[in-house]
């Protein structure tokens, strides 16, 4: 329950933050061009809102409104002041956390305020502005989401830098999952190129390799090309969601080296100490960590000969220790899992000026990778892998980690930007599509057509929302 609440809290916080930034993009450009913004809401407020406030006029929530007293407004002897950039808008929080909205005057949007559109157009309305201004107002939400992702990535690399073991330094190569092995990879392969683009950082290379047509690896000193299946990304996704998945696609092959020993357990009684490297279990060679862990399983309460290597000055001694395992085949040891403990790592630090272009590069790479992966949605397997809020929430860590939180939030911001620019009525991309039509053909689509398109778009979006979250529920019972 605690894990669920932590994940849910991260999801809601990230979602609210992204909605605010997205809608503020529309708000900002609308106000720059003198367009009135009637409402700015986080989450939707059908029938009732949790909170609402209009500067110098009223404040309220849960359906109740209390007028605010303002001397300037009540004093008839003084001229009315302009409400300025912020003052003409009602700000609020809805109760339905499915998004948010910015109600722009003189525009057919999700509010479906058709009565306003029947009135003569006013100069402060959206429909009265030139097409290029309306176009900028509509793409501003997507733009702000993408800029947010860039700022987050820039902030992360500025604060923490980047540290990783490059592929070429991973002397034992990589360990591959079942799906990757079926595709033609072999344990120990060192990735070199994806579609002839050089690979270096494993964290970035994962998507590059998964979406490539050809991956070149170094295998036993020779370069080998592996042809990647067209549905490889979907196969990896299914594998990652399986309960039996230990890791996704690949991980570093590292030795099984003891980092700590639990006092009184089997390893301690046998004389194993931190720094020992386990190379065999009951005569079965275990040159790498995952192989050792798999070999150890299934020997509950047994005493096994464990072969270790131990440094003795400049000499490396090979020693056999008889270790009694616990009822769950445990030795009572901790193992070193950081590849940088075994191989030469690359560490990059960024100053403020350097972090921005790196943020742009990371944001662009994420956007490109996400766009490429969207083609899978139109396959049967891709449609079955679609998830809703449950699937999104599951990618957050089970304990609070701010770096992980901001990394995921940045990725979701990229995803939100891409999804919103799709040419679907009711999304920003749908409005952009109709505006481009107006620019090209020099005439607007009729308001009746726009109303119908908005309704169709909303039906499509609600249908997708129901389907995606329904698939979350279906997967719970599988």
Residue pairs with C-beta under 8 A, 6 or more apart in sequence:
3 398
6 396
6 398
6 399
6 400
7 393
7 394
7 396
7 397
7 398
8 393
10 393
10 396
10 397
10 400
10 405
10 408
11 389
11 392
11 393
11 396
12 97
13 405
14 396
14 405
14 408
14 409
14 412
15 97
15 412
16 42
16 43
16 97
17 409
18 145
18 148
18 409
18 412
18 413
18 416
19 42
19 43
19 99
19 100
20 42
20 100
21 144
21 145
21 148
21 413
22 100
22 141
22 142
22 144
22 145
22 416
22 420
23 40
23 41
23 42
23 100
23 101
23 102
23 141
24 40
24 102
24 144
25 140
25 141
25 142
25 143
25 144
25 145
26 37
26 102
26 104
26 137
26 138
26 140
26 141
27 37
27 40
27 89
27 102
28 140
28 144
29 133
29 136
29 137
29 140
30 36
30 37
30 102
30 104
30 126
30 137
31 37
31 85
33 129
33 133
33 136
33 137
34 123
34 124
34 129
35 104
35 105
35 106
35 124
35 125
35 126
35 129
35 137
36 88
36 89
36 104
36 105
36 106
36 124
36 125
37 88
37 89
37 102
37 103
37 104
37 105
38 88
38 89
38 90
38 103
38 104
38 105
39 89
39 90
39 91
39 92
39 101
39 102
39 103
39 111
40 89
40 90
40 91
40 92
40 102
40 103
41 49
41 91
41 92
41 93
41 94
41 100
41 101
41 102
41 103
42 92
42 93
42 94
42 100
43 50
43 93
43 94
43 95
43 96
43 97
43 98
43 99
43 100
44 94
44 95
44 96
44 98
44 99
44 100
44 101
45 92
45 93
45 94
45 95
45 96
46 94
46 96
48 62
48 63
48 95
49 61
49 62
49 63
49 92
49 93
49 94
49 95
50 61
50 62
50 92
50 93
50 94
50 95
51 60
51 61
51 92
51 93
52 58
52 59
52 60
52 61
52 65
52 90
52 91
52 92
52 93
53 59
53 60
53 90
53 91
53 92
54 89
54 90
54 91
55 83
55 86
55 87
56 68
56 70
56 72
56 73
56 83
56 87
57 67
57 68
57 70
57 73
58 65
58 66
58 67
58 68
59 65
59 66
59 68
60 66
72 78
72 80
72 81
73 80
94 100
98 465
101 109
101 110
101 111
103 109
103 111
103 113
104 126
104 137
105 116
105 122
105 124
105 125
105 126
106 116
106 117
106 121
106 122
106 124
106 125
106 126
106 127
106 128
107 125
107 126
107 127
108 114
108 117
108 447
108 450
108 451
108 454
109 454
110 426
110 454
110 458
112 451
112 454
112 455
114 451
117 127
117 447
117 451
121 127
121 128
122 128
126 134
126 137
129 137
131 435
131 438
131 439
132 439
134 435
135 432
135 435
135 436
135 439
138 428
138 431
138 432
138 435
139 421
139 428
139 432
141 420
141 428
142 417
142 420
142 421
142 428
142 429
143 417
145 413
145 414
145 416
145 417
145 420
146 363
146 367
146 413
146 414
146 417
148 410
148 413
149 363
149 366
149 367
149 410
149 411
149 413
149 414
149 417
150 356
150 359
150 360
150 362
150 363
151 359
152 359
152 406
152 407
152 409
152 410
152 413
153 358
153 359
153 362
153 363
153 410
154 355
154 356
154 358
154 359
154 360
155 355
155 359
155 406
156 403
156 406
156 407
156 410
157 348
157 350
157 355
157 358
157 359
157 362
158 350
158 351
158 352
158 355
160 403
161 347
161 348
161 349
161 350
162 201
162 346
162 347
162 348
163 340
163 345
163 346
163 347
163 348
164 201
164 202
164 203
164 345
164 346
165 202
165 252
165 339
165 340
165 343
165 344
165 345
165 346
166 200
166 201
166 346
167 174
167 190
167 191
167 192
167 199
167 200
167 202
167 205
168 190
168 200
169 343
169 344
169 345
169 346
170 190
170 252
170 253
170 339
170 343
171 343
172 188
172 252
172 253
172 254
172 255
172 287
172 288
172 342
173 187
173 188
173 189
173 190
173 218
173 253
174 185
174 187
174 188
174 189
174 190
174 191
174 202
174 250
174 251
174 252
174 253
175 187
175 247
175 250
175 251
175 252
175 253
175 288
175 290
176 185
176 186
176 187
176 189
176 249
176 250
177 236
177 239
177 245
177 246
177 247
177 248
177 249
177 250
178 239
179 232
179 235
179 236
179 238
179 239
179 249
180 236
180 249
180 250
181 187
183 226
183 228
183 229
183 232
183 235
184 226
184 227
185 215
185 217
185 226
185 250
186 219
187 253
188 219
188 220
188 253
189 217
189 218
189 219
189 224
190 217
190 218
190 219
191 199
191 202
191 205
191 209
191 215
191 216
191 217
191 250
192 198
192 199
192 216
192 217
192 218
192 223
193 199
193 215
193 216
194 205
194 208
194 209
194 212
194 214
194 215
194 216
195 208
195 212
195 213
195 214
195 215
196 214
196 216
197 208
199 205
199 208
199 209
200 346
202 250
202 252
204 365
206 248
206 249
206 250
207 369
207 373
208 369
209 215
209 228
209 249
210 228
210 232
210 233
210 236
210 249
211 233
211 369
211 372
211 373
212 228
213 227
213 228
214 225
214 226
214 227
214 228
215 225
215 226
215 228
216 223
216 224
216 225
216 226
217 223
217 224
217 226
218 224
229 235
231 376
231 379
231 381
233 373
233 376
234 376
234 379
234 381
234 382
234 385
236 248
236 249
237 385
238 381
238 385
239 245
239 248
240 248
241 475
246 290
251 290
252 339
252 343
253 288
253 289
253 290
254 288
254 289
254 336
254 337
254 339
254 341
254 342
254 343
255 277
255 278
255 279
255 287
255 288
255 289
255 342
256 277
256 278
256 279
256 286
256 288
256 289
256 291
256 292
256 293
256 335
257 275
257 276
257 277
257 278
257 335
257 336
257 341
257 342
258 267
258 272
258 273
258 274
258 275
258 276
258 277
258 278
258 333
258 334
258 335
258 336
259 274
259 333
259 334
259 335
259 336
260 274
260 333
260 334
261 267
261 268
261 272
261 273
261 274
261 332
261 333
261 334
262 268
262 332
262 333
262 334
264 332
265 326
265 330
265 331
265 332
265 333
266 323
266 324
266 325
266 326
266 330
266 331
266 332
267 306
267 321
267 323
267 331
267 332
267 333
268 332
269 323
269 324
270 306
270 321
270 322
270 323
270 324
271 321
272 306
272 308
272 321
272 323
272 331
272 333
273 310
275 310
275 311
276 308
276 309
276 310
277 308
277 309
277 310
278 286
278 292
278 306
278 307
278 308
279 285
279 286
279 287
279 307
279 308
279 309
279 318
280 286
280 306
280 307
281 292
281 295
281 296
281 304
281 306
281 307
282 295
282 299
282 304
282 305
282 306
283 305
283 307
284 295
285 291
286 292
286 295
289 335
289 337
296 325
296 329
296 331
297 329
298 329
299 325
299 329
300 325
300 326
300 327
300 328
300 329
301 324
301 325
301 326
301 327
302 324
302 325
303 322
303 323
303 324
303 325
304 322
304 323
304 325
305 320
305 321
305 322
305 323
306 320
306 321
306 322
306 323
306 331
307 318
307 319
307 320
308 318
308 319
308 320
308 321
309 316
309 317
309 318
309 319
310 316
310 317
310 319
311 317
323 331
325 331
326 332
336 342
339 345
350 358
363 410
363 414
366 410
366 411
366 414
367 414
367 417
367 418
370 411
370 414
370 415
370 418
371 418
374 418
376 382
376 385
377 383
377 386
384 471
386 467
386 468
386 471
387 394
387 468
387 471
387 472
387 475
388 465
388 468
388 469
388 470
388 471
388 472
389 469
389 472
390 469
390 472
390 473
390 475
390 476
391 468
391 471
391 472
392 412
395 408
396 404
396 405
396 408
397 404
397 405
419 427
420 427
420 428
420 429
421 427
421 428
421 429
421 432
422 429
423 429
423 430
423 432
423 433
424 430
424 457
424 460
424 461
425 453
425 454
425 456
425 457
425 458
425 460
426 453
426 454
426 456
426 457
426 458
426 460
426 461
427 457
427 461
430 453
430 457
434 445
434 450
434 453
437 445
438 444
438 445
445 453
